[in-house]
């Protein structure tokens, strides 16, 4: 059973962007996102022109975290 990933504007989201060499490229903590699509779009913009391997997202207020591809598919 899948867990529903809820994002509200007041939630603090931590985002880590990893490159193809699986090294951390960028990280940020921010709020104001309305959905996961906005979080992943923000992460892709942080990377710039560099290729992204995966994105790790953590919702500090709701206590969940997960890894995603650049297309938004969750990685188990």
OpenMM code with the backbone's topology and positions (N, CA, C; nanometers):
from openmm import Vec3, app, unit

residues = "UNK UNK UNK UNK UNK UNK UNK UNK UNK UNK UNK UNK UNK UNK UNK UNK UNK UNK UNK UNK UNK UNK UNK UNK UNK UNK UNK UNK UNK UNK UNK UNK UNK UNK UNK UNK UNK UNK UNK UNK UNK UNK UNK UNK UNK UNK UNK UNK UNK UNK UNK UNK UNK UNK UNK UNK UNK UNK UNK UNK UNK UNK UNK UNK UNK UNK UNK UNK UNK UNK UNK UNK UNK UNK UNK UNK".split()
positions = [
    Vec3(0.0838, -0.1176, 0.0000),
    Vec3(0.0000, 0.0000, 0.0000),
    Vec3(0.0882, 0.1237, 0.0000),
    Vec3(0.0596, 0.2170, -0.0896),
    Vec3(0.1387, 0.3379, -0.1019),
    Vec3(0.0957, 0.4425, -0.0004),
    Vec3(0.1927, 0.5175, 0.0467),
    Vec3(0.1661, 0.6279, 0.1380),
    Vec3(0.1416, 0.7530, 0.0550),
    Vec3(0.0411, 0.8270, 0.0911),
    Vec3(0.0130, 0.9506, 0.0190),
    Vec3(0.1084, 1.0597, 0.0661),
    Vec3(0.1777, 1.1217, -0.0270),
    Vec3(0.2760, 1.2244, 0.0030),
    Vec3(0.2079, 1.3608, 0.0000),
    Vec3(0.1690, 1.4120, 0.1168),
    Vec3(0.0968, 1.5380, 0.1256),
    Vec3(0.1964, 1.6515, 0.1462),
    Vec3(0.1773, 1.7600, 0.0701),
    Vec3(0.2610, 1.8790, 0.0804),
    Vec3(0.1693, 1.9992, 0.0973),
    Vec3(0.1937, 2.0765, 0.2009),
    Vec3(0.1198, 2.2007, 0.2243),
    Vec3(0.2184, 2.3169, 0.2175),
    Vec3(0.1665, 2.4384, 0.1987),
    Vec3(0.2534, 2.5547, 0.1811),
    Vec3(0.3396, 2.5850, 0.3029),
    Vec3(0.2932, 2.5550, 0.4210),
    Vec3(0.3699, 2.5856, 0.5418),
    Vec3(0.4704, 2.4775, 0.5795),
    Vec3(0.4683, 2.3636, 0.5112),
    Vec3(0.5609, 2.2547, 0.5419),
    Vec3(0.7026, 2.2906, 0.4971),
    Vec3(0.7995, 2.2549, 0.5799),
    Vec3(0.9401, 2.2743, 0.5441),
    Vec3(0.9868, 2.1501, 0.4689),
    Vec3(1.0296, 2.1719, 0.3457),
    Vec3(1.0766, 2.0631, 0.2607),
    Vec3(1.2276, 2.0730, 0.2456),
    Vec3(1.2973, 1.9622, 0.2703),
    Vec3(1.4404, 1.9552, 0.2447),
    Vec3(1.4596, 1.8774, 0.1153),
    Vec3(1.5455, 1.9296, 0.0282),
    Vec3(1.5659, 1.8706, -0.1040),
    Vec3(1.7155, 1.8494, -0.1249),
    Vec3(1.7526, 1.7278, -0.1669),
    Vec3(1.8901, 1.6958, -0.2019),
    Vec3(1.8905, 1.6477, -0.3463),
    Vec3(1.9807, 1.7016, -0.4291),
    Vec3(1.9916, 1.6638, -0.5704),
    Vec3(2.1244, 1.5917, -0.5903),
    Vec3(2.1175, 1.4700, -0.6450),
    Vec3(2.2354, 1.3880, -0.6680),
    Vec3(2.2624, 1.3746, -0.8173),
    Vec3(2.3897, 1.3835, -0.8560),
    Vec3(2.4311, 1.3688, -0.9948),
    Vec3(2.4479, 1.2228, -1.0324),
    Vec3(2.4880, 1.1981, -1.1601),
    Vec3(2.5046, 1.0607, -1.2073),
    Vec3(2.6199, 0.9881, -1.1396),
    Vec3(2.7146, 1.0617, -1.0835),
    Vec3(2.8219, 0.9976, -1.0075),
    Vec3(2.7767, 0.9692, -0.8643),
    Vec3(2.6491, 0.9963, -0.8358),
    Vec3(2.5831, 0.9727, -0.7070),
    Vec3(2.6438, 1.0559, -0.5941),
    Vec3(2.7011, 1.1684, -0.6308),
    Vec3(2.7503, 1.2637, -0.5329),
    Vec3(2.6494, 1.3772, -0.5200),
    Vec3(2.6420, 1.4324, -0.4011),
    Vec3(2.5489, 1.5420, -0.3753),
    Vec3(2.5897, 1.6650, -0.4551),
    Vec3(2.4958, 1.7167, -0.5355),
    Vec3(2.5227, 1.8364, -0.6146),
    Vec3(2.4741, 1.9614, -0.5429),
    Vec3(2.3500, 1.9600, -0.4974),
    Vec3(2.2894, 2.0759, -0.4310),
    Vec3(2.1948, 2.0276, -0.3225),
    Vec3(2.1729, 2.1134, -0.2236),
    Vec3(2.0732, 2.0841, -0.1211),
    Vec3(2.0091, 2.2158, -0.0799),
    Vec3(1.8837, 2.2071, -0.0344),
    Vec3(1.8108, 2.3268, 0.0069),
    Vec3(1.6992, 2.2873, 0.1019),
    Vec3(1.6566, 2.3831, 0.1829),
    Vec3(1.5396, 2.3677, 0.2689),
    Vec3(1.4521, 2.4901, 0.2444),
    Vec3(1.3258, 2.4659, 0.2122),
    Vec3(1.2376, 2.5766, 0.1760),
    Vec3(1.0933, 2.5379, 0.2059),
    Vec3(1.0060, 2.6360, 0.2071),
    Vec3(0.8627, 2.6116, 0.2222),
    Vec3(0.7901, 2.6909, 0.1139),
    Vec3(0.6608, 2.6755, 0.1067),
    Vec3(0.5833, 2.7471, 0.0056),
    Vec3(0.5423, 2.6617, -0.1126),
    Vec3(0.5745, 2.5329, -0.1089),
    Vec3(0.5360, 2.4430, -0.2171),
    Vec3(0.3935, 2.3945, -0.1949),
    Vec3(0.3179, 2.3811, -0.3025),
    Vec3(0.1795, 2.3342, -0.2921),
    Vec3(0.1645, 2.1870, -0.3237),
    Vec3(0.2592, 2.1307, -0.4012),
    Vec3(0.2514, 1.9894, -0.4376),
    Vec3(0.3910, 1.9368, -0.4727),
    Vec3(0.4000, 1.8061, -0.4933),
    Vec3(0.5292, 1.7433, -0.5231),
    Vec3(0.5848, 1.7885, -0.6570),
    Vec3(0.4977, 1.8212, -0.7504),
    Vec3(0.5432, 1.8679, -0.8805),
    Vec3(0.6264, 1.9954, -0.8673),
    Vec3(0.5835, 2.0866, -0.7823),
    Vec3(0.6589, 2.2100, -0.7596),
    Vec3(0.7930, 2.1826, -0.6926),
    Vec3(0.7960, 2.0874, -0.6013),
    Vec3(0.9210, 2.0517, -0.5324),
    Vec3(1.0208, 1.9942, -0.6319),
    Vec3(0.9769, 1.9026, -0.7169),
    Vec3(1.0663, 1.8397, -0.8143),
    Vec3(1.1116, 1.9393, -0.9204),
    Vec3(1.0245, 2.0301, -0.9603),
    Vec3(1.0621, 2.1335, -1.0556),
    Vec3(1.1696, 2.2251, -0.9970),
    Vec3(1.1542, 2.2604, -0.8712),
    Vec3(1.2532, 2.3426, -0.8013),
    Vec3(1.3882, 2.2711, -0.7956),
    Vec3(1.3849, 2.1420, -0.7685),
    Vec3(1.5084, 2.0629, -0.7611),
    Vec3(1.5775, 2.0564, -0.8964),
    Vec3(1.5010, 2.0404, -1.0035),
    Vec3(1.5603, 2.0375, -1.1379),
    Vec3(1.6223, 2.1719, -1.1725),
    Vec3(1.5610, 2.2811, -1.1305),
    Vec3(1.6168, 2.4143, -1.1554),
    Vec3(1.7456, 2.4361, -1.0760),
    Vec3(1.7537, 2.3780, -0.9573),
    Vec3(1.8750, 2.3900, -0.8758),
    Vec3(1.9937, 2.3260, -0.9458),
    Vec3(1.9705, 2.2174, -1.0174),
    Vec3(2.0791, 2.1441, -1.0826),
    Vec3(2.1334, 2.2177, -1.2035),
    Vec3(2.0526, 2.3023, -1.2653),
    Vec3(2.0981, 2.3739, -1.3841),
    Vec3(2.1091, 2.2810, -1.5036),
    Vec3(2.2245, 2.2850, -1.5714),
    Vec3(2.2458, 2.2031, -1.6911),
    Vec3(2.3066, 2.0667, -1.6598),
    Vec3(2.3402, 2.0420, -1.5350),
    Vec3(2.4040, 1.9158, -1.4985),
    Vec3(2.3010, 1.8028, -1.4953),
    Vec3(2.3405, 1.6819, -1.5371),
    Vec3(2.2473, 1.5687, -1.5337),
    Vec3(2.2190, 1.5228, -1.3904),
    Vec3(2.0935, 1.4922, -1.3643),
    Vec3(2.0493, 1.4531, -1.2301),
    Vec3(2.0215, 1.3035, -1.2266),
    Vec3(2.0748, 1.2345, -1.1256),
    Vec3(2.0484, 1.0917, -1.1089),
    Vec3(1.9198, 1.0693, -1.0314),
    Vec3(1.9093, 1.1296, -0.9144),
    Vec3(1.7843, 1.1227, -0.8393),
    Vec3(1.7752, 1.2388, -0.7409),
    Vec3(1.6546, 1.2593, -0.6894),
    Vec3(1.6238, 1.3690, -0.5980),
    Vec3(1.5675, 1.3087, -0.4704),
    Vec3(1.6220, 1.3492, -0.3578),
    Vec3(1.5742, 1.3031, -0.2265),
    Vec3(1.4967, 1.4176, -0.1630),
    Vec3(1.3741, 1.3902, -0.1194),
    Vec3(1.2867, 1.4916, -0.0609),
    Vec3(1.2440, 1.4475, 0.0780),
    Vec3(1.2461, 1.5413, 0.1726),
    Vec3(1.2034, 1.5134, 0.3088),
    Vec3(1.1079, 1.6232, 0.3541),
    Vec3(0.9914, 1.5828, 0.4042),
    Vec3(0.8955, 1.6775, 0.4603),
    Vec3(0.9149, 1.6754, 0.6120),
    Vec3(0.9743, 1.7807, 0.6645),
    Vec3(1.0095, 1.7850, 0.8057),
    Vec3(0.8868, 1.7937, 0.8964),
    Vec3(0.7798, 1.8567, 0.8513),
    Vec3(0.6610, 1.8736, 0.9350),
    Vec3(0.5766, 1.7471, 0.9433),
    Vec3(0.5719, 1.6693, 0.8378),
    Vec3(0.4863, 1.5510, 0.8340),
    Vec3(0.5630, 1.4211, 0.8560),
    Vec3(0.6952, 1.4282, 0.8574),
    Vec3(0.7760, 1.3122, 0.8930),
    Vec3(0.7893, 1.2059, 0.7860),
    Vec3(0.7926, 1.2418, 0.6593),
    Vec3(0.8157, 1.1424, 0.5561),
    Vec3(0.9292, 1.1875, 0.4652),
    Vec3(0.9887, 1.0916, 0.3956),
    Vec3(1.0928, 1.1227, 0.2988),
    Vec3(1.0869, 1.0191, 0.1870),
    Vec3(1.1435, 1.0529, 0.0735),
    Vec3(1.1435, 0.9614, -0.0392),
    Vec3(1.2390, 1.0067, -0.1478),
    Vec3(1.2751, 0.9135, -0.2354),
    Vec3(1.3623, 0.9416, -0.3493),
    Vec3(1.2792, 0.9384, -0.4765),
    Vec3(1.3103, 1.0301, -0.5673),
    Vec3(1.2342, 1.0446, -0.6904),
    Vec3(1.3278, 1.0601, -0.8088),
    Vec3(1.2807, 1.0188, -0.9272),
    Vec3(1.3523, 1.0471, -1.0508),
    Vec3(1.3210, 1.1910, -1.0899),
    Vec3(1.3880, 1.2403, -1.1931),
    Vec3(1.3611, 1.3780, -1.2370),
    Vec3(1.2221, 1.3901, -1.2992),
    Vec3(1.1619, 1.2767, -1.3343),
    Vec3(1.0284, 1.2774, -1.3948),
    Vec3(0.9167, 1.2634, -1.2923),
    Vec3(0.9519, 1.2469, -1.1639),
    Vec3(0.8528, 1.2408, -1.0593),
    Vec3(0.8140, 1.1021, -1.0132),
    Vec3(0.8739, 1.0010, -1.0697),
    Vec3(0.8434, 0.8635, -1.0281),
    Vec3(0.9204, 0.8304, -0.9000),
    Vec3(0.8525, 0.7728, -0.8032),
    Vec3(0.9149, 0.7407, -0.6756),
    Vec3(1.0025, 0.6171, -0.6896),
    Vec3(1.1211, 0.6236, -0.6295),
    Vec3(1.2159, 0.5118, -0.6300),
    Vec3(1.2019, 0.4392, -0.4972),
    Vec3(1.1875, 0.3080, -0.5023),
    Vec3(1.1758, 0.2298, -0.3780),
    Vec3(1.3083, 0.2051, -0.3128),
] * unit.nanometer
topology = app.Topology()
chain = topology.addChain("A")
for resn in residues:
    res = topology.addResidue(resn, chain)
    for name in ("N", "CA", "C"):
        topology.addAtom(name, app.Element.getBySymbol(name[0]), res)
